[in-house]
Amino acid sequence: MARISKVCNALASFLALSLATIALAQQPVHPSLQQAPASPSKPKLVGYFPQWGLYNQPQYTVKNLVPNSPQQYPMLDQINYAQSFVTGGRCSIADPNADLNYTFTAAQSVDGKADDPTHPFRGNLHQLQLLKQRYPTLRILISLEGRASDFAFDAQPENRGAFIDSCVDLFIRGNLAPGIAVPGLFDGIDIDWETPHQADAENFRNLLLELRQQMDAIRPGTTLSVAVGPSPHMFEGSDMGAISKLVDQIGLMTYDFNGPWSETTGFLAPLAAAPDYDGGTVTHSINAYLAAGVPASHLLMGVPFYGYGWRLVPEEAQGLLQEGQAIRGDRPYRYIETLIPQSTLYRDPIAQTPWLFDGDVFWTFDDPISIQHKAAYAIDNQLGGLMIWELGQDTVTGTLLQAAHQGLHPRTPSPPVVSVPQLKSPDAPS
């Protein structure tokens, strides 16, 4: 990236913001963005809650989403609970221990009261119920996840009816288990089918259509969403404009543009890029879906709360776009943040994407500054909002969640964004 500018420390933040504003103004914008309605709806902040957060170190529970002050409201507008499995032609509880059986202590519980170990309804789902009782307008969706082959089987005409009946009964009617009925806990369903092939296109559409009809018949006002890859071309044979008429939200997985499958370092989820950058960008993905007929108001921009790394990276260009040895798997932002004092933080002035480099190890990720720029882009272009994967990878104090909330609601009082260390110019001497 030859366009990285050298900036002095005192003017780093101001210059980065100015360059980003100019660069984004030059990005090609699809006509439907230019013709957006004059009074857009409020952008939503949607976060995937990890079922497995219970087993994290430190533990991540529903109580992490409760504001410190009783006068404050949760920073999220919607929780997508990950996950429910789709196996054997049915929806099912993916982890009965985490969802229904785990006995929370008073310190772990949303209401400060320990679970009764003899009560049949405990676990994460009971905690979500308590959260919703406290904040009734907070919406909670169940995310249906599984192998593409299972979804393809479930969507077949001869299997589709029974599959939809099971999902609706379990999560919309709330019959979670024998003796446990909690109607109204979930406000809708999120479909994460990665990814329908050409032969699945008609079944994919009909699955959404019939699911939409059943949900509306049981409880009007429920939300149906789909999580999709960064390009509509990944959905071979599917008319994404037609799909958008069946669902309320389309969550763009606008991340993983680069990662450990590549031997070359690069950006995980850049908002934009210089013309000579050959990797994908968030704005390119958004424009592709707009061109495919999806309204901007249906699009949720995906934001990663994790990062990728490479080691044995040469020092040329501060490690960017250099060959290296990929570090297997992702790392949560809470871990990457601890590396900042031992590394140099660089920032691309066009993408506003940070990276860390210590002369050997390179990390790509999003931080509070890049997330706030993404939130501003979502507001300016009247998108449906931001979609976080996933909440449990944030810091204990919710550094990134605070940044996303403040970015979408700049005039709404919210907890302060945790500051990042002073930016060092890529060309500045050590």
Sequence and secondary structure as in RCSB ss.txt:
>XXXX:A:sequence
MARISKVCNALASFLALSLATIALAQQPVHPSLQQAPASPSKPKLVGYFPQWGLYNQPQYTVKNLVPNSPQQYPM
LDQINYAQSFVTGGRCSIADPNADLNYTFTAAQSVDGKADDPTHPFRGNLHQLQLLKQRYPTLRILISLEGRASD
FAFDAQPENRGAFIDSCVDLFIRGNLAPGIAVPGLFDGIDIDWETPHQADAENFRNLLLELRQQMDAIRPGTTLS
VAVGPSPHMFEGSDMGAISKLVDQIGLMTYDFNGPWSETTGFLAPLAAAPDYDGGTVTHSINAYLAAGVPASHLL
MGVPFYGYGWRLVPEEAQGLLQEGQAIRGDRPYRYIETLIPQSTLYRDPIAQTPWLFDGDVFWTFDDPISIQHKA
AYAIDNQLGGLMIWELGQDTVTGTLLQAAHQGLHPRTPSPPVVSVPQLKSPDAPS
>XXXX:A:secstr
 TT     GGGHHHHHHHHHHHHHHHS   HHHHT  SS    EEEEEEEGGGGGSSS   GGGGS SSTT   S
 SEEEEEEEEEETTEEEES HIIIII    TTTSTTS    TTSS  HHHHHHHHHHHHSTT EEEEEEE  HHH
HHHHTSHHHHHHHHHHHIIIIIS EEETTEE TTS  EEEEE S   GGGHHHHHHHHHHHHHHHHHHSTT EEE
EEE S GGGSTT  HHHHHTT SEEEE    SS TTSSB   SS S   TT  S  HHHHHHHHHHTT  GGGEE
EEEESEEEEEES  SGGGGTT B EE SS EEHHHHHHHGGGSEEEE TTT  EEEE SS EEE   HHHHHHHH
HHHHHTT SEEEEE GGGS TT HHHHHHHHHH TTS             TTS  
